[in-house]
Structure formats: C-alpha cells, structure tokens
C-alpha cells in the first residue's frame, strides 16, 4: 500500500508536470504557435484571446473564491446538529447574478463582433490575389495576375495585403497559417476567402486543420514572405522556367526529363507553367472519365522549393529526400496518390530503377 500522503504528492507532481507541458506548448517562438503574430489580423486575434482569457480568469477567481470561502466558512462544525437558517429569495443577490453575466457577455461580445465585421470587410483594391485549392493532400496556389501556378509553398511580398480565394477539389479542408491568420474552412462547391497583410519576412509553417483523410496530418505547406523585389524575381524565374526547353544533351537531367514524359509523370504533373492550364483541365476531365481523380502539384519551379511532399520533407540540394520520395512515396507519406496512380494507370509492372530515380531527381532539382 502506498501511504496516502505519498500518493497525493505523486498526484501533485504529475499535475505540475502536465501543467508545465501545457505551458511549454505556449512558447510563442514555436513554428505553429499562435502566441506570436506576424500580421495585424493575427495580432487582433491574439488581442481578442487576451481579452476573453483575462475575463475568464476574473470569472474563475471570483467564482472559485466565493465557493472556497463558503465551503470553509459555512462547513458543519463537529457536534453541531442544528439546522442552518433557511431562506427563500434574495432580491439584491438575484439582480447581481443577472447583471454580472450580462457584463461578462458584453466584454466578450463587443470586441468579437467588431473584429468579425473587420474580417468581413473587403481588402484594398491593390491586394495580391491568390486562388488556393485544397486537394487530398496538398495545396495548389494560383496567382491569376502573375500567371503562376505552384504548390505547397505560398510566396508573398511583405507588407502587401493579400486576398486568398479558397476552393476545394474534393473534401473539406481547413486553411491555417497560425502566425498570419485564423483558420478558414475550404469547402467543395463553395468559395470562401481570407485576407491578411504579412508584416515580417521569413518562413511560416502552415497546415490543413480539418481532418480530410489518411494523410491529413501531412497536408502541410509553407508561407514564404519576402521583399517585393525577391518576389518579383521569383515570378520572373517561374516564367523563364515555364518556357525553358527540356535539356537534351545526354546528361542526367536530360535523361530525367525523358523519363518524366515516358514514365507518365507528365500525366498528372505540369512542368511547363500556366500555359498548360487548359491541358491540365483536359487531362483532369479525362481522368474523371477514367476514374483518375486529381491533377498533381505543378512542378515548373520545383528546384526553388524548400520542401517536398506538401511541406513534409526538406528538399535538400543533394536530392536524398527526393530520391526516397520517388522510389517509395507510400513509405514517406502514406495515402498519397502518386504510387497508386503510377501503378494502376501507368505501368503496373515496372518500378523505377535506382538510376532512373536519380536521373528524375536530377531533372526535377534542375528546375530552378
Ligand atoms: Cu486537408 Cu486535412
């Protein structure tokens, strides 16, 4: 038997450890912590949280204080068997506990409603427009004015308002960049939108926040906020890549480019930029007839990306992670459609050899 005192100390130690863990998870510097804001919109959410949080603390202290006071002050004394005084109705008390919750609700409601209207107001005319499409399990980003289609890395110029149009290609997802804005659901056949202005350069982690199938937790993306001239250079580089002919000199990259076409990668992935949007649509319709369900990430500027497999792995320059991904996608990201489609629709019998994998990787990494 564990002595009772020791037992309660153990419980106390466990509770303290749990509390410490909970507090550690509030570290603002963590990549997905909402306790650090890099946009005015995220800052407003943080302010709202502070108002509601402190109101809750005040309610907790008052209610628990009265409760503990009453428990101690009015506890039945030993050998005291008299009946306490019985009362019915107390007008000041009843008015008090009607007004107090009304005040609490007002403290929470007024700033919340103000912020809801603020969120619903249209962003400035010169906002950067991006069409976001959620797919099982990756993100597509289309910049209609810049004529750029990319995937899993959202590039934004710093201090310019952005307006995101949110669509889904299949099921309900949720678009979430913790340090930049709150979550918004991404729903098939219903467009939502979201605005914010990133005020700090850097890389922000982001994640699908609505369970959407087996690889939901791996449906990540990154937001890269950079100086406007860096963003412009990225757009220009995309267009240069979109028109650059495939290498044809017998190098690994050239072999890889041939494999990319001959082994069916091109059926789902575009590498020649937005000009192929129509082709992609035609493919997609064809896929729908033939039960192929989704187009796959546009790889035009794949070599410029810092991550692969929807933010899951670093896209290291040596290509180690890319080769692992190409040789056995399912072991890297269970549920992804690449292995499934490649075996069912393209060539069930032939797996890529190690040489082919490294040639394909060399080609993809050269797209920068
Ligand atoms: Cu998409 Cu979870």
Boltz pocket constraint, residues with backbone or C-beta under 6 A from the ligand:
constraints:
  - pocket:
      binder: B
      contacts: [[A, 134], [A, 135], [A, 137], [A, 172], [A, 173], [A, 174], [A, 208], [A, 209], [A, 210], [A, 211], [A, 212], [A, 213], [A, 216], [A, 217], [A, 219]]
      max_distance: 6.0
